[in-house]
Amino acid sequence: MDVKIKFLGADRTVTGSKHLLSVDSKKILVDCGLFQGRKELRLRNWDKLPVDPKQIDVVVLTHAHIDHTGYLPRLVKDGFTGKIICTAATKDLMEIMLQDAGKLQEEEALFAAKKGYSRHEKPQPLFTADDARAVMRLVESHSFNAPFNLLPNVGVTFRNAGHILGAAFIEMTLNGSHQQKKIIFSGDLGRYNDPIMYDPAVVSEADILLTESTYGDRINPMSDVEGQLVKIIDEAMGSNGSVVIPAFAAGRTQSLVYYFNKLMDEKKIPVLPVYIDSPMAISITHLYEKHASNHKIKITETKKELVSIFDSPNIHFCNTSESSKALNEIKKKSVIIISASGMASGGRVLHHLYHRLPRPNDTVLFAGYQAEGSRGRDILEGEKSIKIFGEEVPVRCRVREVHGLSAHADQSELLRWLSNFKKAPKTTFIVHGEEATAQTFAKTIETKFEWNTVVPDYLQSADLFSGI
């Protein structure tokens, strides 16, 4: 058995995760993400994939975030017909997220045509909601810790990664004629002692390891999240201002609801209306009750209905565009608005930013990683105006950031996970990190563990095993 890998995304960047594994004549794609952030990265989504989708035998996914699944509709549209394998919660999340992404692609193409700010005479979406629906017909789910055959000579087990609902790292076993080898794909690893998600599972050996490095160069402690939020809310209330939080619909929104609910219960902040203004986040929130075994949130059953913190009376779901638009008229009292997308790249949060960025009494609060080149990163780094809907919008509001809410393990937690390995992998590939971060993390691993590390380039290939 000969095994090769080609890196098609999340290489010296944090988006577009795709790793193509060739096992003799078979091709396995691990993750199928959309590139986000800088324009030169986003343009890759429109490039022809370096492998014919018809030649890919199977896709296996670590979790549902768009930077790991968002290219699937295009892959299927361009001819992929094999199975797409993931956990049960990832399947449910992905159905919601891909539908939403397809709808946004369509809406943005129409809006660009209407406003005339596209260079194309007739702007087209990368994929549509119908393309997203076609993906789900190919999806098959498996439980955590239940080994199954991906191909006759390739076994897979999903292990809990602790990142978001359903997130897994992939333990892949290659059963060659002479030897058995193991490859671990970390996907995105979650945090230790998170209030909602369980710790990442322990893994003790691998011949080849691909590890993420999003926060591989820094420590991001969770210890003072509550104190930071109290200070930011008090500051906003002092000017009767509202707080708008661009938040990822899967994971971050639910964590914020947990913290605000806790702070209000403990009377550390006043009871304020919390509006969840993202159809996708609303749908995903209900999945926390369906997949109760995946997390720590207490779920009870009352009158044959599942009840959790998301049913608190101060939590309001904006289910219609009218209820969303009505929030723009709240000008002289304090409310909390949580809306997707997390990097302010699209979705309803753009309308809130359009209205709130110019208001000095309001606050825009970032609660997660902002990729280089994203609109969120530009706001956070102090740009005086931001282009939204083809217009330059002045930034006059307070811009704040809360640290410690990221669903990604920081450097110390990544090293903690790696320290469970009983011996060094043959090669450790450092992926899913911006270039400087990935290089720093590679050097840290080399120094601490004396492992052989590689920070792959986009489209780089490597021979993993020969004649096993």
C-alpha positions in Angstrom: 0.0 0.0 0.0 1.3 3.5 -1.0 -0.1 6.5 0.8 0.4 10.2 -0.3 -1.2 13.4 0.9 -1.8 16.7 -0.9 -2.6 19.9 1.0 -5.5 21.8 -0.6 -6.3 24.2 2.1 -5.7 25.5 5.7 -2.0 25.6 4.9 -0.3 28.7 6.3 -3.9 30.0 6.8 -6.9 29.2 9.0 -9.5 28.6 6.3 -10.4 26.3 3.4 -9.4 23.1 5.2 -8.9 20.2 2.7 -6.5 17.3 2.8 -6.4 14.8 0.0 -5.2 11.4 0.9 -4.3 8.9 -1.9 -4.3 5.3 -0.7 -3.1 3.4 -3.8 -5.7 4.3 -6.4 -8.3 5.5 -3.9 -8.8 9.1 -3.0 -10.1 10.3 0.4 -10.8 14.0 1.1 -10.5 15.0 4.8 -12.6 18.1 5.2 -13.9 20.2 2.4 -13.8 23.8 3.6 -14.5 27.2 2.0 -11.7 29.8 2.0 -12.6 33.0 3.9 -10.8 36.2 4.8 -8.4 37.8 2.4 -9.5 38.3 -1.2 -6.7 36.2 -2.6 -7.9 33.3 -0.4 -11.6 33.8 -1.3 -10.7 33.7 -5.0 -9.4 30.2 -4.5 -13.0 29.1 -4.0 -13.6 29.9 -7.7 -10.5 28.1 -9.0 -10.8 24.6 -10.4 -10.1 22.1 -7.7 -6.6 20.5 -8.2 -8.3 17.1 -8.3 -11.3 16.1 -10.3 -14.3 15.7 -7.9 -15.4 12.7 -9.8 -12.1 10.9 -8.8 -12.7 11.4 -5.1 -14.0 8.2 -3.5 -15.2 9.5 -0.1 -15.1 12.6 2.0 -14.7 12.4 5.8 -15.4 15.5 8.0 -14.1 16.7 11.3 -16.9 19.2 12.1 -19.5 21.4 10.6 -17.9 24.9 10.4 -17.9 26.4 7.0 -14.1 26.5 6.7 -14.3 22.7 7.0 -17.5 21.9 5.0 -18.5 25.0 3.0 -17.0 23.8 -0.3 -19.1 20.6 -0.3 -22.0 22.0 -2.4 -19.5 23.0 -5.1 -17.8 19.7 -4.9 -21.1 17.8 -5.5 -22.1 20.3 -8.1 -18.9 19.6 -10.0 -19.4 15.8 -10.0 -18.6 14.2 -6.7 -21.0 11.3 -6.0 -19.4 9.4 -3.2 -20.3 9.2 0.5 -19.7 12.1 3.0 -19.0 10.7 6.4 -19.3 12.6 9.8 -20.8 12.4 13.3 -24.6 12.6 13.8 -24.5 16.1 15.3 -22.2 17.3 12.5 -24.7 16.0 10.0 -27.5 18.0 11.6 -25.4 21.1 12.0 -24.1 20.9 8.5 -27.6 20.7 7.0 -28.5 24.0 8.7 -25.2 25.7 7.9 -24.9 24.8 4.3 -28.5 25.8 3.6 -27.8 29.1 5.2 -24.5 29.5 3.3 -26.2 28.7 -0.1 -29.0 31.2 0.7 -26.4 33.9 1.6 -24.5 33.2 -1.6 -27.7 33.7 -3.7 -28.7 36.8 -1.8 -25.3 38.4 -2.0 -25.1 37.8 -5.8 -28.6 39.4 -6.2 -27.6 42.3 -4.0 -24.3 42.9 -5.9 -26.3 42.9 -9.2 -28.8 45.3 -7.8 -26.3 47.7 -6.3 -23.8 47.3 -9.2 -20.7 46.9 -7.0 -19.6 43.6 -8.6 -17.2 43.7 -11.5 -19.3 40.9 -13.2 -22.2 41.9 -15.3 -24.3 39.1 -13.9 -22.9 38.1 -10.5 -23.3 34.3 -9.7 -23.3 32.5 -6.4 -20.6 30.0 -5.8 -23.4 27.6 -5.0 -27.1 27.7 -4.2 -29.4 26.4 -1.5 -30.4 23.6 -3.9 -26.7 22.6 -4.2 -26.5 22.4 -0.4 -29.6 20.1 -0.3 -27.9 17.8 -2.8 -25.0 17.4 -0.4 -27.2 16.0 2.3 -28.4 13.1 0.2 -24.8 11.8 0.3 -24.2 12.1 4.0 -23.8 9.2 6.4 -23.2 9.6 10.1 -21.4 7.5 12.7 -21.1 7.7 16.5 -18.1 8.7 18.5 -15.7 5.9 19.5 -17.3 3.4 17.1 -14.8 2.2 14.5 -16.0 1.6 10.9 -14.5 0.9 7.5 -14.2 4.0 5.3 -12.7 1.7 2.5 -11.9 -2.0 2.7 -8.4 -1.3 3.9 -9.0 2.0 5.7 -10.7 2.2 9.1 -11.9 5.4 10.9 -12.9 6.2 14.4 -14.3 9.6 15.4 -13.0 10.9 18.7 -14.4 13.9 20.6 -12.5 17.0 19.8 -14.4 19.3 22.1 -14.5 22.2 19.6 -18.2 22.5 18.8 -21.2 20.2 18.9 -20.3 17.0 17.0 -16.7 18.0 16.4 -14.3 15.1 16.1 -10.7 14.4 15.4 -10.2 11.5 13.0 -8.2 8.4 13.9 -7.5 6.7 10.6 -6.1 3.2 10.5 -4.4 1.9 7.3 -4.3 -1.9 7.1 -1.5 -2.7 4.6 -0.3 -6.1 3.5 2.7 -5.9 5.7 2.0 -3.3 8.4 -0.7 -1.2 10.0 -0.3 2.5 10.2 -2.3 5.3 11.9 -2.9 8.9 10.8 -4.5 11.4 13.1 -6.3 14.5 11.7 -6.9 16.8 14.7 -9.5 19.0 13.0 -10.1 21.9 15.3 -9.4 21.1 19.0 -11.5 22.5 21.8 -10.6 23.7 25.2 -10.0 22.1 28.5 -12.5 22.8 31.3 -14.9 24.6 29.0 -18.2 25.3 30.7 -20.2 23.7 27.8 -18.1 21.3 25.8 -16.2 18.2 27.1 -12.4 18.0 27.0 -10.8 16.7 23.8 -10.3 12.9 23.9 -6.9 11.5 24.7 -4.9 10.0 21.8 -1.6 8.3 22.5 0.0 7.3 19.2 0.1 8.1 15.5 2.5 7.5 12.7 1.5 10.7 11.0 -0.2 13.6 12.7 -1.9 16.7 11.3 -2.5 19.2 14.0 -4.2 22.6 13.9 -2.3 25.6 15.1 -4.9 28.5 15.2 -3.6 29.7 18.6 -0.3 27.9 18.4 1.7 31.0 19.3 -0.3 32.4 22.2 -2.1 31.7 25.5 -5.8 32.6 25.6 -7.0 32.0 29.2 -10.7 31.5 30.0 -10.2 32.6 33.6 -11.6 36.1 33.3 -14.3 35.8 30.6 -17.0 36.8 33.1 -15.1 39.8 34.4 -14.4 41.1 30.9 -18.1 40.8 30.0 -19.3 42.6 33.1 -16.9 45.5 32.4 -18.1 45.8 28.7 -21.8 45.6 29.6 -21.4 48.2 32.4 -19.6 50.5 30.0 -22.4 50.2 27.4 -25.1 50.8 30.0 -23.3 53.9 31.1 -24.2 55.5 27.8 -27.5 53.7 27.3 -25.9 51.9 24.4 -26.5 48.5 22.9 -23.9 45.8 22.4 -23.7 44.0 19.1 -21.7 40.8 19.0 -20.8 39.2 15.7 -20.8 35.5 16.7 -20.4 32.2 15.1 -23.8 30.5 15.0 -22.4 27.1 16.1 -20.8 27.2 19.5 -20.0 30.9 20.2 -23.6 32.1 20.3 -24.5 29.4 22.7 -21.5 30.1 24.9 -22.4 33.8 25.1 -26.0 32.9 26.0 -24.6 30.7 28.8 -22.4 33.4 30.2 -25.0 36.2 30.0 -27.6 34.0 31.6 -25.2 33.1 34.4 -24.1 36.7 35.0 -27.8 37.8 35.2 -28.7 35.0 37.5 -25.8 36.0 39.8 -26.8 39.6 39.6 -23.4 40.6 38.3 -25.1 42.5 35.4 -28.7 43.7 35.2 -31.3 41.6 33.4 -31.2 42.7 29.8 -32.9 41.5 26.7 -30.6 39.2 24.7 -31.6 38.9 21.1 -30.3 36.0 19.0 -30.6 37.4 15.5 -29.5 34.6 13.2 -31.9 32.0 11.8 -29.0 29.6 11.7 -28.0 30.2 15.3 -31.6 29.7 16.4 -31.9 26.4 14.6 -28.5 25.3 15.9 -29.4 26.2 19.5 -32.3 23.7 19.3 -29.8 21.0 18.4 -28.2 21.3 21.8 -31.3 19.8 23.3 -31.4 17.0 20.7 -27.7 16.1 21.1 -27.6 16.4 24.9 -24.9 13.8 25.3 -22.4 16.0 23.4 -22.2 18.7 26.0 -22.6 19.8 29.6 -25.6 22.0 29.5 -28.4 20.7 31.7 -31.4 19.6 29.7 -34.7 18.7 31.5 -38.0 17.5 30.2 -41.2 19.4 31.2 -44.6 18.4 29.8 -42.8 16.3 27.1 -40.7 19.3 26.1 -36.9 19.7 26.4 -36.0 22.7 28.5 -32.6 24.4 28.9 -31.0 27.9 29.5 -32.0 28.8 26.0 -35.6 28.9 27.1 -35.0 31.7 29.7 -37.5 34.6 29.4 -34.8 37.2 28.7 -33.6 35.3 25.6 -35.4 36.4 22.4 -35.2 34.7 19.0 -35.6 37.0 16.0 -37.3 34.6 13.7 -38.3 37.1 11.0 -36.6 39.8 9.0 -39.1 42.3 10.5 -38.1 41.5 14.1 -34.4 41.8 13.0 -34.9 45.2 11.4 -36.9 46.4 14.5 -33.7 46.1 16.5 -32.1 48.9 14.5 -34.6 51.3 16.0 -33.5 50.6 19.6 -31.4 53.7 20.2 -31.7 54.9 23.8 -31.7 51.7 25.9 -29.3 48.8 26.4 -29.8 45.5 24.8 -27.5 42.7 23.7 -27.7 41.6 20.1 -25.9 38.4 19.1 -25.8 37.8 15.3 -23.9 35.9 12.7 -21.5 35.8 11.0 -18.6 35.7 13.5 -16.1 37.5 11.3 -18.7 39.9 10.0 -18.4 38.4 6.5 -22.1 38.2 5.8 -25.5 37.5 7.3 -27.8 39.7 9.4 -25.0 41.1 11.5 -24.0 43.3 8.6 -27.3 45.2 8.9 -26.6 45.8 12.6 -23.0 46.9 12.0 -24.3 49.2 9.2 -26.5 51.0 11.8 -24.4 50.6 15.0 -20.9 51.4 13.8 -21.6 55.1 13.4 -23.2 55.5 16.9 -20.7 56.5 19.6 -22.9 55.2 22.4 -23.0 51.6 21.0 -20.5 48.8 21.3 -19.3 46.2 18.8 -17.9 43.3 20.8 -15.8 40.6 19.1 -15.8 37.3 20.8 -13.8 35.1 18.6 -11.0 34.7 16.1 -10.9 37.3 13.3 -9.0 36.0 10.3 -6.6 38.2 8.4 -8.4 40.2 5.8 -11.8 39.7 7.3 -14.2 42.7 7.9 -14.1 41.8 11.7 -10.3 42.0 11.7 -10.3 45.4 10.0 -12.7 46.8 12.6 -10.8 45.3 15.5 -7.5 46.8 14.2 -8.9 50.3 14.1 -10.0 51.0 10.5 -11.9 54.4 10.5 -14.5 53.1 8.0 -15.7 49.8 6.7 -17.3 48.9 3.4 -20.7 47.3 3.9 -23.2 46.8 1.1 -20.9 48.7 -1.2 -20.8 51.8 1.1 -18.1 53.2 3.4 -19.5 53.1 6.9 -17.7 55.2 9.5 -16.6 53.5 12.7 -17.5 55.8 15.7 -18.7 53.2 18.2 -16.7 51.5 20.9 -14.9 48.4 19.6 -14.2 45.8 22.3 -12.9 42.3 22.4 -13.4 39.5 24.9 -10.6 37.0 25.2 -11.0 33.4 26.3 -14.2 32.6 24.5 -12.6 31.0 21.5 -13.6 27.4 20.9 -10.0 26.7 19.8 -7.4 25.3 22.2 -4.6 27.8 22.9 -0.9 26.9 22.8 -0.8 25.4 26.2 -3.9 23.3 25.5 -2.6 22.1 22.2 0.7 21.1 23.9 -1.3 19.4 26.6 -3.2 17.3 24.0 0.1 16.5 22.2 1.8 15.5 25.5 -0.5 12.4 25.6 1.5 10.8 22.7 3.8 8.1 24.0 6.3 8.4 21.2 6.9 10.9 18.4 5.0 10.5 15.1 7.1 10.0 12.1 6.0 13.4 10.8 3.8 16.1 12.4 2.2 18.5 9.9 1.3 21.9 11.3 -1.9 23.1 9.5 -4.8 25.5 10.2 -2.7 28.4 11.4 -1.6 31.7 9.8 2.0 31.3 8.6 3.9 33.0 11.5 1.7 31.2 14.0 2.2 27.8 12.4 6.0 28.3 12.2 6.1 29.3 15.9 4.1 26.3 16.9 6.3 24.0 14.8 9.4 25.3 16.6 7.7 25.0 20.0 6.9 21.3 19.3 10.4 20.7 18.0 11.9 22.2 21.2 9.5 20.6 23.7 9.1 17.2 22.2 11.9 16.9 19.7 9.5 15.8 16.9 9.9 16.2 13.2 7.5 19.0 12.0 6.5 20.3 8.6 4.5 23.4 7.9 3.2 22.5 4.4 2.6 25.0 1.6 -0.7 25.2 -0.3 -0.8 22.4 -2.9 2.3 20.7 -1.5 2.4 16.9 -1.7 4.1 14.4 0.5 4.7 10.7 0.5 3.6 9.2 3.8 4.1 5.5 3.4 5.4 3.2 0.7 4.8 -0.5 0.4 3.2 -1.0 3.8 
